[in-house]
Amino acid sequence: MPVLTPNSLADAVAALAEYPHAVPLAGGTDLMVQVNEGHRRLTGDEMVLALGRVPELTSYTIDTEAQLVTLGAAVRWSVVERDPLKSLLPALAEAARTVGSPQIRNAGTVGGNLATCSPAGDGLPVLSALDARVVLASPGGGRTLPVAEFMRGVKRTALEPGEMIAAIEVPLLEGWQGYSKVGVRNAMVIATASACVATDVRTRSVRIALGSVAPTIVRAPVAEVLATDAADWAALTLDPAVAREAGVAAAAAASPITDHRSTADYRRHAVAVMVERLLLRAFHA
């Protein structure tokens, strides 16, 4: 199995131009599980593009003037869970701390989570709630998509042959944000259901995104409007009854399935409880 190890983003894009169906490999925490379990086969002549030596992909920038953090696609979860990113993107740091074990977080990457595009991906509800944008690089020059447009369905993305995720642009909000998930145990678990609530005092808005309860990450617009309109933005308070109502509205936005990890009814109930609790953390009663 041939492996290419580019040392720059330009080299990586050039390699994709020559081998548009090459398999990008960053941390490998998703890809190698698929290979080991027989769900994915890498043939002897299939090109692998190892991205761990590309500095543009493994680094991040903070633009305080534009209020934007740009994460290289190969930034690892262990970096996200520590300062300065922990303070700037607290909900994403919370999600990062729930990704597997410390060993997994030291290998797994933000871009890999996006590329796999599992509805249970821990970072994805946060990126959705924060209105992140995905920067795609290609020989043709690349493009930028809202994360909601990038995620097309269960493990389906907008990536075209010859494209790769170069970075994720995450706007900085001024307000409380948090992430929560439930699973069959307390650690090392795939989310049965997850939720992110993010508030922005500047725009006086509440964003709510849900994971593992639909074919892809979904927002809960009715719940967002309920909480946004009812909040006292000067005092940062919210009636607990409204938080409960918003939780119910968020559950109604979900379209979960029943599988070996949970029932659809439980997932809806979990969403309602998580969103209510997150809103009560965001706003004082």
C-alpha positions in Angstrom: 0.0 0.0 0.0 1.8 3.2 -1.2 1.8 6.1 1.3 2.5 9.7 0.4 3.8 12.1 3.2 3.5 15.7 2.0 5.2 18.4 4.0 3.0 21.3 3.0 -0.6 21.9 2.1 0.5 22.7 -1.5 2.2 19.3 -1.7 -0.9 17.6 -0.3 -3.2 19.3 -2.8 -0.7 18.4 -5.6 -0.9 14.8 -4.5 -4.6 14.9 -4.6 -4.5 16.3 -8.2 -2.4 13.3 -9.2 -4.4 10.8 -7.1 -7.9 12.2 -6.6 -9.1 9.0 -4.9 -6.3 8.8 -2.4 -7.3 8.2 1.2 -6.4 11.1 3.5 -5.1 9.9 6.8 -4.6 12.2 9.9 -5.1 10.5 13.2 -6.6 7.3 11.8 -8.8 6.7 14.8 -11.9 6.3 12.5 -10.3 4.8 9.4 -8.3 2.1 11.1 -11.3 1.0 13.1 -13.2 0.5 9.9 -10.3 -1.4 8.4 -9.8 -3.6 11.4 -13.5 -4.4 11.6 -13.6 -5.2 7.9 -16.0 -2.4 7.0 -13.3 -0.7 4.8 -10.6 -2.4 2.7 -7.4 -0.7 1.6 -6.2 -2.5 -1.5 -2.5 -2.9 -2.2 -2.5 -0.2 -4.9 -4.7 2.3 -3.0 -2.8 5.5 -2.2 -2.8 6.8 1.4 -2.1 10.5 2.0 -0.6 10.9 5.4 -1.2 14.4 6.6 0.5 14.5 10.0 3.5 16.4 8.7 1.6 19.3 7.1 2.0 22.3 9.4 -0.9 24.2 7.9 -3.2 21.3 8.9 -1.8 20.7 12.4 -1.8 24.3 13.6 -4.5 26.9 14.4 -4.8 30.7 14.3 -6.7 33.1 16.5 -7.9 36.4 14.9 -9.2 38.5 17.7 -10.2 41.4 15.4 -12.3 39.1 13.2 -13.4 37.1 16.2 -12.5 33.9 14.5 -10.5 30.7 15.3 -9.3 28.8 12.3 -8.5 25.2 13.1 -6.3 23.2 10.8 -8.0 20.0 9.8 -5.4 17.9 11.6 -5.6 19.7 14.9 -5.9 17.1 17.6 -8.6 16.9 20.2 -6.0 17.0 23.0 -5.1 20.5 21.7 -8.7 21.6 21.6 -9.3 20.5 25.2 -6.5 22.8 26.5 -6.0 26.5 26.7 -6.1 28.8 24.8 -8.7 27.0 22.7 -10.5 25.7 25.9 -11.2 29.3 27.0 -12.1 30.5 23.5 -14.3 27.5 22.4 -15.5 26.0 25.7 -18.2 23.9 24.3 -15.8 22.4 21.7 -13.4 21.7 24.6 -16.1 20.0 26.5 -16.9 17.8 23.5 -13.2 17.1 23.0 -12.9 15.7 26.6 -15.6 13.1 25.7 -13.8 11.8 22.7 -12.5 8.3 23.5 -9.5 8.0 25.8 -6.4 10.3 26.2 -4.6 8.2 23.6 -7.5 8.6 21.1 -7.6 12.4 21.8 -3.8 12.6 21.1 -4.4 11.1 17.7 -7.9 12.0 16.6 -8.5 15.2 14.8 -11.3 17.8 14.3 -11.1 17.4 10.5 -11.3 13.6 10.8 -14.5 13.9 13.0 -16.0 16.0 10.2 -14.9 13.8 7.4 -16.3 10.7 9.0 -19.5 12.6 9.5 -21.1 10.2 11.9 -24.3 11.7 13.5 -22.7 10.7 16.8 -19.5 12.7 16.2 -18.8 14.6 19.4 -17.5 17.8 17.9 -20.2 18.1 15.2 -23.1 19.5 17.3 -20.8 22.2 18.6 -19.5 23.2 15.2 -23.1 23.3 14.0 -24.3 25.5 16.9 -21.3 27.9 16.4 -22.1 28.2 12.7 -18.6 27.0 11.7 -17.4 26.9 8.1 -15.4 24.1 6.4 -12.5 25.2 4.2 -11.9 22.7 1.4 -8.7 22.6 -0.6 -8.4 21.2 -4.1 -6.3 21.6 -7.3 -9.0 23.9 -8.6 -8.6 26.4 -5.8 -10.9 25.2 -3.1 -14.2 26.5 -1.5 -15.8 27.2 1.8 -19.1 25.7 3.0 -21.2 26.2 6.1 -20.8 23.1 8.2 -24.6 22.4 7.8 -24.1 22.2 4.0 -20.9 20.1 4.3 -22.7 17.4 6.3 -25.1 15.6 3.9 -26.2 12.5 5.9 -24.9 9.4 7.7 -21.2 9.4 6.9 -21.9 11.5 3.7 -20.3 14.8 3.1 -20.0 17.4 0.3 -16.4 16.4 -0.4 -15.7 15.8 -4.1 -12.9 13.6 -5.5 -9.6 15.6 -5.3 -10.9 17.7 -2.3 -9.7 17.6 1.3 -10.6 19.5 4.4 -8.0 22.1 5.0 -9.5 24.0 8.0 -12.5 24.8 10.0 -13.4 28.4 10.7 -15.2 28.8 14.1 -16.7 32.2 15.0 -16.1 33.4 18.6 -19.3 34.1 20.4 -19.7 36.3 23.5 -21.7 34.2 25.9 -22.1 30.9 27.6 -21.9 27.7 25.6 -21.9 24.0 26.7 -22.1 20.5 25.4 -23.7 17.4 26.9 -24.1 13.8 25.8 -25.6 10.5 27.1 -24.4 7.0 26.5 -24.5 3.5 27.9 -21.6 4.4 30.3 -19.8 7.4 31.6 -16.6 7.3 29.4 -15.2 5.8 26.2 -18.7 5.7 24.7 -20.5 6.7 21.4 -23.2 9.2 22.1 -26.7 7.9 22.4 -27.8 11.5 22.1 -26.0 14.8 22.4 -26.7 18.5 22.4 -24.9 21.8 22.3 -26.4 25.2 23.5 -24.5 28.3 22.6 -25.5 31.9 23.4 -24.3 35.1 21.9 -24.9 38.3 23.9 -23.9 40.5 20.9 -26.6 39.2 18.6 -28.9 38.1 21.5 -29.3 34.7 20.1 -29.5 31.1 21.3 -28.3 28.3 19.1 -29.2 24.6 19.8 -27.8 21.7 17.9 -28.4 18.0 18.4 -26.4 14.9 17.6 -27.1 11.2 17.3 -30.9 11.8 16.9 -31.1 12.2 13.1 -29.2 11.1 9.9 -26.9 14.1 10.5 -26.6 17.0 13.0 -29.8 19.0 13.3 -30.6 22.5 14.7 -33.7 23.1 16.8 -35.0 26.4 15.4 -38.3 26.5 17.3 -36.5 25.9 20.6 -33.9 28.5 19.6 -36.6 31.1 19.0 -38.4 30.2 22.3 -35.3 30.7 24.4 -34.0 33.7 22.5 -37.3 35.7 22.7 -37.9 34.8 26.4 -34.4 35.5 27.7 -33.7 38.6 29.7 -30.4 39.5 27.9 -29.6 42.3 30.3 -29.8 40.1 33.4 -29.0 36.9 31.6 -32.0 35.1 33.1 -34.6 32.7 31.7 -37.8 31.4 33.2 -37.2 27.7 34.0 -40.6 26.9 32.5 -39.4 28.3 29.2 -36.2 26.2 29.4 -38.4 23.2 29.9 -40.6 24.1 26.9 -37.6 24.7 24.8 -36.3 21.3 25.7 -39.6 19.7 24.5 -39.4 21.7 21.3 -35.8 20.6 20.7 -36.9 16.9 21.2 -39.6 17.5 18.5 -36.8 18.6 16.1 -35.2 15.2 16.5 -35.9 12.2 14.3 -34.2 9.4 16.1 -34.2 5.7 15.5 -34.3 2.7 17.7 -31.1 0.6 17.6 -28.9 -1.6 19.8 -27.8 1.5 21.8 -31.2 3.1 22.6 -34.8 3.6 21.7 -36.1 6.5 19.8 -38.3 7.5 22.7 -35.3 7.6 25.1 -33.3 9.7 22.7 -36.1 12.3 22.5 -36.4 12.3 26.3 -32.7 12.7 26.6 -32.6 15.6 24.2 -35.4 17.4 26.1 -33.6 17.0 29.5 -30.1 18.0 28.1 -31.4 21.1 26.4 -33.4 22.2 29.4 -30.3 21.7 31.7 -28.0 23.4 29.3 -30.3 26.4 29.1 -30.5 26.6 32.8 -26.7 26.7 33.0 -26.6 29.4 30.3 -29.1 31.6 32.1 -29.8 32.1 35.7 -33.4 31.3 36.8 
